[in-house]
């Protein structure tokens, strides 16, 4: 069965400049999805175009401003942070997830009053890498929610991430039976190749993994052990684009385990008395998944300015983007500016 491609670059969809290759995947027809924010901003209603291309109508969008013991576990870090993290307010909504705009304009899901939905900060603490899935198909509601988030991020960041549904060609036969058991759905992390693409896709992929966690799904960021040819064909990668990696999503056979973590003082420094928001941001960054768990980042603060860097290495740009996203959620984007 050919894979079914869900979603595409919003700018391409809006202008109908391109359609999926005939030999590639079929767009899944989903019920219209609305993502709501307080006062009705950031509303997106999706409709299927004549050629099978999903056209997006976006309202006012959220804009991202580019934006322990000696070796403790991530669960230890998580337990010490969330009492201090600034929380966004909750609001009532009929939607499964309510998106609330922070002071910076970024859109973060918050727990809707009267429901069990976690917010992004809680999702950071709950998320762990899961590599084996039970193979159950994702229901239409979760597919629609993931697709909506992919399209929103594509629109905001100029990327071409694609949610590929029911595809078994991202891994070879041996890996499908062992390391990558039960993987059927994934997001191909793609975009026009430029110097900042890796970091941008790292930031966006972190957002997607936490959003998947809120939906009750597990995730796995894969950068080297998948079939690039199979994934790029299934996702309909265009000429001039780069595939950085994939994020597998699904129902895990387990919930994963916390990784070993460095200390706050090993990955950060602050000129003067360290404010509470800065430490909360660093502790959130220590929860971020990084390649082979290197945690090779450094966060340096002075006043309301923070500089982030990452040691050279494979996927360093991606890891820096993931770390930045976690720091923003932990510190509160309204409290600082990136250097």
Secondary structure, DSSP 4 states (H G I P E B T S, - for coil): ---EEE---HHHHHHT-----TTS-PPP-------B-GGG-S-EEEEE-TTSPEEEEE-SPP-------TTEEHHHHHHHHTTTS--PPP---SSSSEEEE-TTS-EEEEPPTTS----HHHHHHH--B---B--PPPPHHHHHHHHHHHHHHHHHHTB--EEEES---SS-HHHHHTTTTT--EEEEEEEE--TTHHHHHHHHHHHHHHHHHHTT-EEEEESSSS-HHHHHHHHTPPTTEEEEEEEEEE-BSS---PPEE--HHHHEEEESSPPHHHHHHHHHHTTS--GGG---EEEEEETTEEEEEE-SSTTHHHHHHHHHHHHHHHH-GGG-EE-
